Amino acid sequence: MDIFGFLPQFGGVAWQLAAFIIALSVIVAVHEYGHYIVGRWSGIHAEVFSIGFGPVLWSRTDRRGTRWQIAALPFGGFVKFAGDADAASGKDAQSMAAAQADPAALRRTMHGAPLWARTATVAAGPAFNFAMSILIFTGIFMMQGTARDPLTVGQMQALPQGAFDLRAGDEIISVEGVPAPSIGDEEAWSAFSDALPLVQPMDYVVRRDGVEMAVEGPFLMPPYVSQVAPRGAADDIDIRPGDVIVAVDGQPIFAFEQIRTAVEGSGGRVLQLEVWRDGQIIPFALAPKRVDEPRPDGGFRTEWRIGILGGMAFEAATVTQGPGQALSGAVSQTWAVVENSLSGLWHMVTGAISTCNMSGFIGIAEASGSMAEQGAESFIWFIAVLSVAVGLLNLFPIPVLDGGHLVFYAYEAVAGRPPSDRALRVLMGVGLTLVLSLMIFALANDILCP
């Protein structure tokens, strides 16, 4: 049983908040632990490690003198290093006095540590976020495996018309006379899909137990819902993974391309869908949304979408990925999230796409709940993607963020001295204003954007 199977019983808003807190707490804990452990290795003493803010619910002090605590407001966290308060207050006179009295004690403070130690400690937070995402993606890729070549039927999806004569273990040689290409050739697979006629049942040539034979099977790419995008039109009306769309505006369909064509040509008008679920037909009324999608060649395109992904009429049989192959894919996946995030931000700044693509706490909470409803694997994948986003955001050169501190340290490395206390206070104030403004803007998007 999926550990999230009980989830809807607790109510939508309560579950969304719980899922959001779980996701954020994991990401924050990893981020702050990166700061903590690298700081410790660098000789900087951590006084407090906190998950959450506000009143302390639980705490304990370890043998190194660090207080570990969980606070009442679980929307972030922090590590307080020795000397943080002095640095924030600009108490350089006290620091100099402390240095003369006890240089070893000053060395254990954040602003008294060497430049390399401070830089490593600050950079470690985002680095640990990226590392966690890579580890999660690697684990998922190893569990999922990669499709066997030649394409082999693993398990048939539950479809209203059944599986016809197609069986698990069949190796697909051709479909409707079109030879099945090698699994790893994406361009050939795209051409293969485009070449398939819209007919059902389809004629398959398969190799079964070493013997080639012709069998009938369902359309290769049926209107089967394999994934539901968080906060999409389908998610809003509770269409779920495993559903099969069998009619649009009263017209029967059997191919995913048919629902795509209907949605893209809708102009945003409400579509009347009939969905097959567990042997029953359920009617839905759904209005597609305008969605900005990244293009493979860079940039974005805006299309009408309902927020579902399709799949084949069967799950492909897989072979296990080795750690090296999975790790390589995980690094590529992490870099793709970074690229898409930066590209999306740039296109929002230039006005090429809507600023409604930026979500705040409400939007992220809704996405957390939606992904958790789709199962543990989807939720963990979402945590990995969100961790990349948090790590990237913290590297932005904005004072109060890690990236801003790294800019200050770069200045210190070049100039031979840190910025003045007055400059730091002004820049930190500007940075805080920027961050709060972005949070308010994103929250407004959650409320006002369709």
Buried (B, 14 or more C-beta within 10 A) or exposed (E): EEEBEEBEEEEBEEBBBBBBBBBBBBBBBBBBBBBBBBBBEBEBBBBBBBBBBEEBEEEEEEEEEBBBBBBEEBBBBBBBBBBBEBBEEBBBEEBEEBBEEEEEBBBBBBBBBEEEBBBBBBBBBBBBBBBBBBBBBBBBBBEBBBBBBBBBBBEBBBBEBEBBBBBEEBBBBBBBEBEBBEBEEEEBBEEBBEEBEEEBBBEBBBBBEEEEEEBEBBBBBBBBBBBBBBBBBBBBBBBBBBBBBBBBEEEEBBBBBBBBEBBEEBEEEEBEBBBBBEEEEEEBEBBBBEBBEBEEEEBBEEBBBBBBEBBBBBBBBBEEBEEEBBBBBBBEBBEEBBEBBEBBBEBBEEEBBBBBBBBBBBBBBBBBBBBBBBBEBBBBBBBBBBBBBBBBBBBBBBBBBBBBBBBBBEBBEEEEEBBEEEEBBEBBEBBBEBBEEBEEEBBBBBEEBE
